[in-house]
Amino acid sequence: MKAEKKFKALLDRIEGDKGMVLLGEEEREAVDFPKDFLPEGAKEGDILSFKIRLESRRTKEAKAKVAEMIKKLSTS
């Protein structure tokens, strides 16, 4: 399984502090996206490019930190 996914999206509209983004080439899935995370100057009708990557090392570190916290709490 790839640890990274790239896809295009269409910024359909902006309403208040959210942008409605239609995901993928078929633009079938719609999601509300916080306007603060959109590129500066993005406007309705713009095509966006997304890249999502799993950060396995950071995930393992976070899990280890939580496990250590739980261990400390259970011995208190």
Gaussian input, Z-matrix of N, CA and C with variables (Angstrom, degrees):
# hf/3-21g

backbone

0 1
 N
 C     1     B1
 C     2     B2     1     A1
 N     3     B3     2     A2     1     D1
 C     4     B4     3     A3     2     D2
 C     5     B5     4     A4     3     D3
 N     6     B6     5     A5     4     D4
 C     7     B7     6     A6     5     D5
 C     8     B8     7     A7     6     D6
 N     9     B9     8     A8     7     D7
 C    10    B10     9     A9     8     D8
 C    11    B11    10    A10     9     D9
 N    12    B12    11    A11    10    D10
 C    13    B13    12    A12    11    D11
 C    14    B14    13    A13    12    D12
 N    15    B15    14    A14    13    D13
 C    16    B16    15    A15    14    D14
 C    17    B17    16    A16    15    D15
 N    18    B18    17    A17    16    D16
 C    19    B19    18    A18    17    D17
 C    20    B20    19    A19    18    D18
 N    21    B21    20    A20    19    D19
 C    22    B22    21    A21    20    D20
 C    23    B23    22    A22    21    D21
 N    24    B24    23    A23    22    D22
 C    25    B25    24    A24    23    D23
 C    26    B26    25    A25    24    D24
 N    27    B27    26    A26    25    D25
 C    28    B28    27    A27    26    D26
 C    29    B29    28    A28    27    D27
 N    30    B30    29    A29    28    D28
 C    31    B31    30    A30    29    D29
 C    32    B32    31    A31    30    D30
 N    33    B33    32    A32    31    D31
 C    34    B34    33    A33    32    D32
 C    35    B35    34    A34    33    D33
 N    36    B36    35    A35    34    D34
 C    37    B37    36    A36    35    D35
 C    38    B38    37    A37    36    D36
 N    39    B39    38    A38    37    D37
 C    40    B40    39    A39    38    D38
 C    41    B41    40    A40    39    D39
 N    42    B42    41    A41    40    D40
 C    43    B43    42    A42    41    D41
 C    44    B44    43    A43    42    D42
 N    45    B45    44    A44    43    D43
 C    46    B46    45    A45    44    D44
 C    47    B47    46    A46    45    D45
 N    48    B48    47    A47    46    D46
 C    49    B49    48    A48    47    D47
 C    50    B50    49    A49    48    D48
 N    51    B51    50    A50    49    D49
 C    52    B52    51    A51    50    D50
 C    53    B53    52    A52    51    D51
 N    54    B54    53    A53    52    D52
 C    55    B55    54    A54    53    D53
 C    56    B56    55    A55    54    D54
 N    57    B57    56    A56    55    D55
 C    58    B58    57    A57    56    D56
 C    59    B59    58    A58    57    D57
 N    60    B60    59    A59    58    D58
 C    61    B61    60    A60    59    D59
 C    62    B62    61    A61    60    D60
 N    63    B63    62    A62    61    D61
 C    64    B64    63    A63    62    D62
 C    65    B65    64    A64    63    D63
 N    66    B66    65    A65    64    D64
 C    67    B67    66    A66    65    D65
 C    68    B68    67    A67    66    D66
 N    69    B69    68    A68    67    D67
 C    70    B70    69    A69    68    D68
 C    71    B71    70    A70    69    D69
 N    72    B72    71    A71    70    D70
 C    73    B73    72    A72    71    D71
 C    74    B74    73    A73    72    D72
 N    75    B75    74    A74    73    D73
 C    76    B76    75    A75    74    D74
 C    77    B77    76    A76    75    D75
 N    78    B78    77    A77    76    D76
 C    79    B79    78    A78    77    D77
 C    80    B80    79    A79    78    D78
 N    81    B81    80    A80    79    D79
 C    82    B82    81    A81    80    D80
 C    83    B83    82    A82    81    D81
 N    84    B84    83    A83    82    D82
 C    85    B85    84    A84    83    D83
 C    86    B86    85    A85    84    D84
 N    87    B87    86    A86    85    D85
 C    88    B88    87    A87    86    D86
 C    89    B89    88    A88    87    D87
 N    90    B90    89    A89    88    D88
 C    91    B91    90    A90    89    D89
 C    92    B92    91    A91    90    D90
 N    93    B93    92    A92    91    D91
 C    94    B94    93    A93    92    D92
 C    95    B95    94    A94    93    D93
 N    96    B96    95    A95    94    D94
 C    97    B97    96    A96    95    D95
 C    98    B98    97    A97    96    D96
 N    99    B99    98    A98    97    D97
 C   100   B100    99    A99    98    D98
 C   101   B101   100   A100    99    D99
 N   102   B102   101   A101   100   D100
 C   103   B103   102   A102   101   D101
 C   104   B104   103   A103   102   D102
 N   105   B105   104   A104   103   D103
 C   106   B106   105   A105   104   D104
 C   107   B107   106   A106   105   D105
 N   108   B108   107   A107   106   D106
 C   109   B109   108   A108   107   D107
 C   110   B110   109   A109   108   D108
 N   111   B111   110   A110   109   D109
 C   112   B112   111   A111   110   D110
 C   113   B113   112   A112   111   D111
 N   114   B114   113   A113   112   D112
 C   115   B115   114   A114   113   D113
 C   116   B116   115   A115   114   D114
 N   117   B117   116   A116   115   D115
 C   118   B118   117   A117   116   D116
 C   119   B119   118   A118   117   D117
 N   120   B120   119   A119   118   D118
 C   121   B121   120   A120   119   D119
 C   122   B122   121   A121   120   D120
 N   123   B123   122   A122   121   D121
 C   124   B124   123   A123   122   D122
 C   125   B125   124   A124   123   D123
 N   126   B126   125   A125   124   D124
 C   127   B127   126   A126   125   D125
 C   128   B128   127   A127   126   D126
 N   129   B129   128   A128   127   D127
 C   130   B130   129   A129   128   D128
 C   131   B131   130   A130   129   D129
 N   132   B132   131   A131   130   D130
 C   133   B133   132   A132   131   D131
 C   134   B134   133   A133   132   D132
 N   135   B135   134   A134   133   D133
 C   136   B136   135   A135   134   D134
 C   137   B137   136   A136   135   D135
 N   138   B138   137   A137   136   D136
 C   139   B139   138   A138   137   D137
 C   140   B140   139   A139   138   D138
 N   141   B141   140   A140   139   D139
 C   142   B142   141   A141   140   D140
 C   143   B143   142   A142   141   D141
 N   144   B144   143   A143   142   D142
 C   145   B145   144   A144   143   D143
 C   146   B146   145   A145   144   D144
 N   147   B147   146   A146   145   D145
 C   148   B148   147   A147   146   D146
 C   149   B149   148   A148   147   D147
 N   150   B150   149   A149   148   D148
 C   151   B151   150   A150   149   D149
 C   152   B152   151   A151   150   D150
 N   153   B153   152   A152   151   D151
 C   154   B154   153   A153   152   D152
 C   155   B155   154   A154   153   D153
 N   156   B156   155   A155   154   D154
 C   157   B157   156   A156   155   D155
 C   158   B158   157   A157   156   D156
 N   159   B159   158   A158   157   D157
 C   160   B160   159   A159   158   D158
 C   161   B161   160   A160   159   D159
 N   162   B162   161   A161   160   D160
 C   163   B163   162   A162   161   D161
 C   164   B164   163   A163   162   D162
 N   165   B165   164   A164   163   D163
 C   166   B166   165   A165   164   D164
 C   167   B167   166   A166   165   D165
 N   168   B168   167   A167   166   D166
 C   169   B169   168   A168   167   D167
 C   170   B170   169   A169   168   D168
 N   171   B171   170   A170   169   D169
 C   172   B172   171   A171   170   D170
 C   173   B173   172   A172   171   D171
 N   174   B174   173   A173   172   D172
 C   175   B175   174   A174   173   D173
 C   176   B176   175   A175   174   D174
 N   177   B177   176   A176   175   D175
 C   178   B178   177   A177   176   D176
 C   179   B179   178   A178   177   D177
 N   180   B180   179   A179   178   D178
 C   181   B181   180   A180   179   D179
 C   182   B182   181   A181   180   D180
 N   183   B183   182   A182   181   D181
 C   184   B184   183   A183   182   D182
 C   185   B185   184   A184   183   D183
 N   186   B186   185   A185   184   D184
 C   187   B187   186   A186   185   D185
 C   188   B188   187   A187   186   D186
 N   189   B189   188   A188   187   D187
 C   190   B190   189   A189   188   D188
 C   191   B191   190   A190   189   D189
 N   192   B192   191   A191   190   D190
 C   193   B193   192   A192   191   D191
 C   194   B194   193   A193   192   D192
 N   195   B195   194   A194   193   D193
 C   196   B196   195   A195   194   D194
 C   197   B197   196   A196   195   D195
 N   198   B198   197   A197   196   D196
 C   199   B199   198   A198   197   D197
 C   200   B200   199   A199   198   D198
 N   201   B201   200   A200   199   D199
 C   202   B202   201   A201   200   D200
 C   203   B203   202   A202   201   D201
 N   204   B204   203   A203   202   D202
 C   205   B205   204   A204   203   D203
 C   206   B206   205   A205   204   D204
 N   207   B207   206   A206   205   D205
 C   208   B208   207   A207   206   D206
 C   209   B209   208   A208   207   D207
 N   210   B210   209   A209   208   D208
 C   211   B211   210   A210   209   D209
 C   212   B212   211   A211   210   D210
 N   213   B213   212   A212   211   D211
 C   214   B214   213   A213   212   D212
 C   215   B215   214   A214   213   D213
 N   216   B216   215   A215   214   D214
 C   217   B217   216   A216   215   D215
 C   218   B218   217   A217   216   D216
 N   219   B219   218   A218   217   D217
 C   220   B220   219   A219   218   D218
 C   221   B221   220   A220   219   D219
 N   222   B222   221   A221   220   D220
 C   223   B223   222   A222   221   D221
 C   224   B224   223   A223   222   D222
 N   225   B225   224   A224   223   D223
 C   226   B226   225   A225   224   D224
 C   227   B227   226   A226   225   D225

   B1=1.4488
   B2=1.5290
   B3=1.3154
   B4=1.4575
   B5=1.5225
   B6=1.3143
   B7=1.4584
   B8=1.5264
   B9=1.3515
   B10=1.4569
   B11=1.5221
   B12=1.3223
   B13=1.4669
   B14=1.5165
   B15=1.3381
   B16=1.4603
   B17=1.5144
   B18=1.3359
   B19=1.4597
   B20=1.5241
   B21=1.3045
   B22=1.4624
   B23=1.5188
   B24=1.3389
   B25=1.4547
   B26=1.5278
   B27=1.3003
   B28=1.4585
   B29=1.5226
   B30=1.3171
   B31=1.4630
   B32=1.5215
   B33=1.3082
   B34=1.4658
   B35=1.5246
   B36=1.3306
   B37=1.4733
   B38=1.5202
   B39=1.3174
   B40=1.4624
   B41=1.5172
   B42=1.3267
   B43=1.4628
   B44=1.5200
   B45=1.3121
   B46=1.4587
   B47=1.5165
   B48=1.3209
   B49=1.4659
   B50=1.5250
   B51=1.3493
   B52=1.4639
   B53=1.5181
   B54=1.3308
   B55=1.4564
   B56=1.5166
   B57=1.3217
   B58=1.4665
   B59=1.5233
   B60=1.3355
   B61=1.4601
   B62=1.5214
   B63=1.3418
   B64=1.4640
   B65=1.5175
   B66=1.3298
   B67=1.4664
   B68=1.5194
   B69=1.3285
   B70=1.4496
   B71=1.5181
   B72=1.3201
   B73=1.4648
   B74=1.5292
   B75=1.3310
   B76=1.4641
   B77=1.5309
   B78=1.3160
   B79=1.4720
   B80=1.5230
   B81=1.3416
   B82=1.4675
   B83=1.5222
   B84=1.3136
   B85=1.4631
   B86=1.5297
   B87=1.3148
   B88=1.4602
   B89=1.5250
   B90=1.3224
   B91=1.4568
   B92=1.5236
   B93=1.3237
   B94=1.4654
   B95=1.5167
   B96=1.3138
   B97=1.4555
   B98=1.5211
   B99=1.3441
   B100=1.4696
   B101=1.5311
   B102=1.3145
   B103=1.4647
   B104=1.5276
   B105=1.3252
   B106=1.4717
   B107=1.5290
   B108=1.3316
   B109=1.4582
   B110=1.5289
   B111=1.3197
   B112=1.4604
   B113=1.5215
   B114=1.3282
   B115=1.4665
   B116=1.5291
   B117=1.3120
   B118=1.4610
   B119=1.5266
   B120=1.3019
   B121=1.4624
   B122=1.5138
   B123=1.3424
   B124=1.4699
   B125=1.5242
   B126=1.3340
   B127=1.4612
   B128=1.5182
   B129=1.3060
   B130=1.4585
   B131=1.5207
   B132=1.3266
   B133=1.4525
   B134=1.5180
   B135=1.3368
   B136=1.4699
   B137=1.5254
   B138=1.3214
   B139=1.4626
   B140=1.5303
   B141=1.3215
   B142=1.4579
   B143=1.5234
   B144=1.3026
   B145=1.4546
   B146=1.5252
   B147=1.3293
   B148=1.4592
   B149=1.5179
   B150=1.3207
   B151=1.4613
   B152=1.5266
   B153=1.3181
   B154=1.4660
   B155=1.5182
   B156=1.3307
   B157=1.4667
   B158=1.5267
   B159=1.3214
   B160=1.4638
   B161=1.5211
   B162=1.2990
   B163=1.4663
   B164=1.5262
   B165=1.3315
   B166=1.4621
   B167=1.5231
   B168=1.3261
   B169=1.4654
   B170=1.5306
   B171=1.3211
   B172=1.4693
   B173=1.5260
   B174=1.3230
   B175=1.4653
   B176=1.5193
   B177=1.3352
   B178=1.4674
   B179=1.5212
   B180=1.3289
   B181=1.4662
   B182=1.5262
   B183=1.3299
   B184=1.4658
   B185=1.5289
   B186=1.3364
   B187=1.4677
   B188=1.5229
   B189=1.3253
   B190=1.4662
   B191=1.5277
   B192=1.3157
   B193=1.4645
   B194=1.5311
   B195=1.3246
   B196=1.4681
   B197=1.5273
   B198=1.3258
   B199=1.4733
   B200=1.5240
   B201=1.3316
   B202=1.4668
   B203=1.5355
   B204=1.3283
   B205=1.4714
   B206=1.5245
   B207=1.3325
   B208=1.4583
   B209=1.5203
   B210=1.3072
   B211=1.4664
   B212=1.5220
   B213=1.3266
   B214=1.4619
   B215=1.5173
   B216=1.3327
   B217=1.4598
   B218=1.5321
   B219=1.3189
   B220=1.4627
   B221=1.5342
   B222=1.3287
   B223=1.4563
   B224=1.5271
   B225=1.3134
   B226=1.4770
   B227=1.5066
   A1=109.16
   A2=116.32
   A3=120.78
   A4=110.16
   A5=115.68
   A6=121.16
   A7=111.16
   A8=115.47
   A9=119.61
   A10=109.27
   A11=115.39
   A12=121.02
   A13=107.92
   A14=116.28
   A15=122.46
   A16=108.40
   A17=116.12
   A18=119.67
   A19=110.32
   A20=114.38
   A21=121.88
   A22=108.81
   A23=115.38
   A24=121.01
   A25=108.52
   A26=115.67
   A27=122.57
   A28=108.79
   A29=116.67
   A30=120.72
   A31=106.42
   A32=116.40
   A33=122.87
   A34=111.78
   A35=115.46
   A36=119.22
   A37=109.80
   A38=114.95
   A39=121.75
   A40=107.00
   A41=114.60
   A42=121.60
   A43=108.03
   A44=116.55
   A45=120.59
   A46=110.85
   A47=116.39
   A48=120.89
   A49=112.64
   A50=117.31
   A51=121.41
   A52=111.06
   A53=114.62
   A54=120.96
   A55=108.54
   A56=116.78
   A57=120.72
   A58=106.56
   A59=115.86
   A60=122.19
   A61=108.69
   A62=115.80
   A63=121.78
   A64=107.32
   A65=116.34
   A66=122.30
   A67=113.69
   A68=115.91
   A69=123.25
   A70=113.98
   A71=114.68
   A72=121.18
   A73=111.56
   A74=116.38
   A75=120.93
   A76=112.33
   A77=116.84
   A78=123.18
   A79=111.82
   A80=115.28
   A81=120.67
   A82=113.43
   A83=117.05
   A84=121.06
   A85=110.09
   A86=116.61
   A87=121.75
   A88=109.59
   A89=116.58
   A90=121.50
   A91=109.75
   A92=115.19
   A93=120.48
   A94=106.69
   A95=116.23
   A96=121.78
   A97=108.10
   A98=118.67
   A99=119.63
   A100=110.75
   A101=115.52
   A102=121.25
   A103=111.84
   A104=117.32
   A105=121.20
   A106=112.77
   A107=118.01
   A108=121.55
   A109=112.69
   A110=116.99
   A111=120.45
   A112=109.48
   A113=117.43
   A114=119.43
   A115=111.29
   A116=115.87
   A117=120.65
   A118=108.91
   A119=116.58
   A120=121.38
   A121=114.65
   A122=117.90
   A123=120.37
   A124=109.03
   A125=114.73
   A126=119.25
   A127=110.28
   A128=115.37
   A129=121.25
   A130=110.76
   A131=116.12
   A132=122.08
   A133=113.93
   A134=117.63
   A135=120.58
   A136=111.06
   A137=115.35
   A138=121.95
   A139=107.38
   A140=115.71
   A141=122.68
   A142=109.27
   A143=116.15
   A144=122.37
   A145=107.78
   A146=116.39
   A147=121.83
   A148=110.39
   A149=115.06
   A150=121.81
   A151=106.01
   A152=115.52
   A153=121.53
   A154=107.25
   A155=115.43
   A156=119.91
   A157=109.59
   A158=115.98
   A159=121.02
   A160=108.57
   A161=116.36
   A162=121.16
   A163=107.55
   A164=115.24
   A165=122.10
   A166=112.94
   A167=117.32
   A168=120.44
   A169=110.01
   A170=116.87
   A171=119.73
   A172=111.45
   A173=116.43
   A174=120.10
   A175=110.16
   A176=117.23
   A177=121.33
   A178=110.94
   A179=117.27
   A180=121.05
   A181=111.02
   A182=116.86
   A183=120.79
   A184=110.98
   A185=116.41
   A186=120.00
   A187=111.51
   A188=116.46
   A189=120.66
   A190=110.30
   A191=116.98
   A192=121.07
   A193=110.72
   A194=116.69
   A195=120.69
   A196=110.16
   A197=117.08
   A198=120.75
   A199=110.32
   A200=117.04
   A201=121.38
   A202=110.78
   A203=116.88
   A204=120.79
   A205=110.86
   A206=116.68
   A207=121.12
   A208=109.86
   A209=116.85
   A210=121.59
   A211=110.92
   A212=117.58
   A213=121.56
   A214=111.55
   A215=117.03
   A216=121.08
   A217=111.72
   A218=116.70
   A219=120.07
   A220=112.15
   A221=117.88
   A222=119.89
   A223=111.83
   A224=116.31
   A225=119.14
   A226=112.06
   D1=133.52
   D2=179.34
   D3=-71.31
   D4=143.45
   D5=179.39
   D6=-92.82
   D7=10.62
   D8=-177.95
   D9=-145.56
   D10=143.99
   D11=178.50
   D12=-136.07
   D13=132.75
   D14=176.86
   D15=-118.20
   D16=141.55
   D17=177.17
   D18=-159.73
   D19=160.86
   D20=178.02
   D21=-99.09
   D22=159.65
   D23=178.01
   D24=-150.34
   D25=160.96
   D26=177.85
   D27=-114.28
   D28=128.29
   D29=173.85
   D30=-80.52
   D31=98.86
   D32=-173.85
   D33=-71.06
   D34=-49.42
   D35=-179.27
   D36=-160.96
   D37=162.05
   D38=176.10
   D39=-120.37
   D40=127.56
   D41=179.56
   D42=-130.33
   D43=108.15
   D44=-179.71
   D45=63.82
   D46=-122.26
   D47=-177.28
   D48=-98.53
   D49=15.99
   D50=-179.72
   D51=-128.93
   D52=149.53
   D53=172.10
   D54=-113.92
   D55=134.74
   D56=175.91
   D57=-87.61
   D58=115.43
   D59=-175.72
   D60=-111.66
   D61=128.77
   D62=177.13
   D63=-99.00
   D64=118.62
   D65=-171.23
   D66=-89.08
   D67=146.20
   D68=172.45
   D69=80.69
   D70=169.74
   D71=-179.11
   D72=-62.52
   D73=-35.33
   D74=-179.13
   D75=-82.90
   D76=-12.40
   D77=179.83
   D78=52.81
   D79=43.35
   D80=-177.68
   D81=-87.64
   D82=-32.54
   D83=-176.29
   D84=-99.87
   D85=127.16
   D86=179.71
   D87=-109.65
   D88=135.24
   D89=176.82
   D90=-135.04
   D91=144.54
   D92=170.95
   D93=-80.58
   D94=129.56
   D95=-176.42
   D96=-122.82
   D97=129.17
   D98=-179.80
   D99=-56.85
   D100=129.84
   D101=-178.03
   D102=-58.09
   D103=-32.61
   D104=-179.76
   D105=-63.11
   D106=-20.87
   D107=179.95
   D108=-93.50
   D109=-4.56
   D110=177.05
   D111=-82.02
   D112=151.68
   D113=177.77
   D114=-61.63
   D115=146.48
   D116=178.16
   D117=-58.33
   D118=133.43
   D119=178.99
   D120=87.15
   D121=-1.76
   D122=179.79
   D123=-63.32
   D124=138.79
   D125=-179.40
   D126=-138.36
   D127=166.56
   D128=-179.46
   D129=-53.78
   D130=134.39
   D131=179.89
   D132=94.79
   D133=-10.68
   D134=179.29
   D135=-71.30
   D136=144.77
   D137=173.91
   D138=-92.35
   D139=131.51
   D140=-179.77
   D141=-112.26
   D142=153.76
   D143=176.75
   D144=-119.90
   D145=128.75
   D146=-179.50
   D147=-116.06
   D148=147.73
   D149=171.94
   D150=-139.15
   D151=121.31
   D152=179.54
   D153=-117.07
   D154=130.05
   D155=-176.28
   D156=-130.13
   D157=136.77
   D158=172.42
   D159=-75.79
   D160=138.54
   D161=177.59
   D162=-114.02
   D163=79.86
   D164=-174.27
   D165=-57.31
   D166=-43.90
   D167=-178.78
   D168=-61.48
   D169=-45.25
   D170=-179.81
   D171=-66.67
   D172=-35.94
   D173=177.29
   D174=-61.99
   D175=-46.33
   D176=178.71
   D177=-61.11
   D178=-41.96
   D179=178.94
   D180=-62.71
   D181=-42.99
   D182=179.94
   D183=-64.55
   D184=-41.87
   D185=178.66
   D186=-64.15
   D187=-40.53
   D188=178.90
   D189=-64.49
   D190=-39.76
   D191=179.46
   D192=-64.35
   D193=-43.88
   D194=178.70
   D195=-64.55
   D196=-42.67
   D197=179.37
   D198=-60.65
   D199=-40.88
   D200=178.55
   D201=-64.61
   D202=-40.72
   D203=178.28
   D204=-63.66
   D205=-42.30
   D206=179.26
   D207=-64.40
   D208=-41.53
   D209=177.90
   D210=-60.49
   D211=-45.03
   D212=178.48
   D213=-62.76
   D214=-40.94
   D215=179.92
   D216=-66.62
   D217=-37.46
   D218=-177.02
   D219=-75.77
   D220=-18.48
   D221=178.66
   D222=-97.92
   D223=-0.57
   D224=-178.91
   D225=-79.79

